Amino acid sequence: MSAGPVVDLRQLGGDFIRDPYPVYAELRAAGPVHRVLDTDGEEVWLVVGYDACRGAFTDPRLSRDWRKSGNIGRIVNPAQGQSALAHMLKSDPPDHTRLRRLVTREFTPRRIGALAPRIQQVADELLDAMLAGGERRADLVASFAFPLPMTVICELLGVPELDRDAFRGWSDEMVARTSPEAEARAYQEMPAYLAELVAAKRNRPGQDQLSAMIHTVDEGGDRLSPDELIGMCVLLLIAGHESTVNLIGNGMRALFAHPGQLADLRADFGLLDGAIEEMLRYDGPVENCMDRLALVDVEMGGVTIPAGSTVLITMADADRDPERFQHADRFDIRRDSRGHVAFGHGLHHCLGAPLARLEGRIAIRALLERCPDLALDADETKLPWLPGLLVRGARELPVRW
């Protein structure tokens, strides 16, 4: 079966970046696989719909290891051997299995749970500073949603506080580049900084997770190589804050747009766990998974994706599929949202999901308790959005109280 005409997403303009769900729903109605031109004008294949996306996540014919199997310059700007890419999200088994095993011990439920008091302290301090302003207005992203998870992940890894502003710039370019040149600079500067940090931690280890990763040796004597240490640091720093920033931002936008749901949550924080899962399902922080490479011709839904093609799994559409979630376009904090794929599915399921959930619960509750009159202070249709198809969120979220 033919895949049909190529859909040029660039022609859909800012409305698509702000609200891509109607476009994805239209594609889903026509079938699970589509050729599109992405926001950079590159041809990719989109997989939409809940069942098709879950199947694609576990299909071994769709590889994440571009460094071994393809030209990585097709999806990012750095060189093929760049150390920033030597991490488990850019690998397949058995390499992925080995890398994940070497870092999983640092992300046990007990260790993540122990961070709750510190996360609460950081949230309270940020809100103290935000609410001290006499104007009773702020950008929620800059004042709270970004610095909360960035502070936590930097402390966890042992990154000095003075370098965190630089990390935000590097991270933003890596997940939502403003230009190929700026992306390339980020991939040069961030690993160079981390190489110096790794050397310092090797000589003077601390109680942080970077020191632990440097000195961790498994039962068979295996350990992370120098490039793998840098790659894992890049991954943990970016994934360790980007998901939470947009979980908080997208979640609060959903609550602002549904005042009845907001009032219900304020009245009963017993609904909070379910509300976080619904925020993740309804408008999650990741729109499409990182690019996969078709190793061979892959037939899906009667359409053949040619070998060598770039494939995106559209998580945002999977979680709005009415075949899986009744009234899927309705935001309902009492819904059973279990089974959503906001953190992926299969062997690449996000290792930091428990941390993002914990940060989200603490952040949302603190905001609603400390700011009973918090409201959006802008026209949502005019908010500046992160570009591209990977992460989903507003760059700024003006609020008043």
Disulfide bonds with the S-S distance in Angstrom:
none
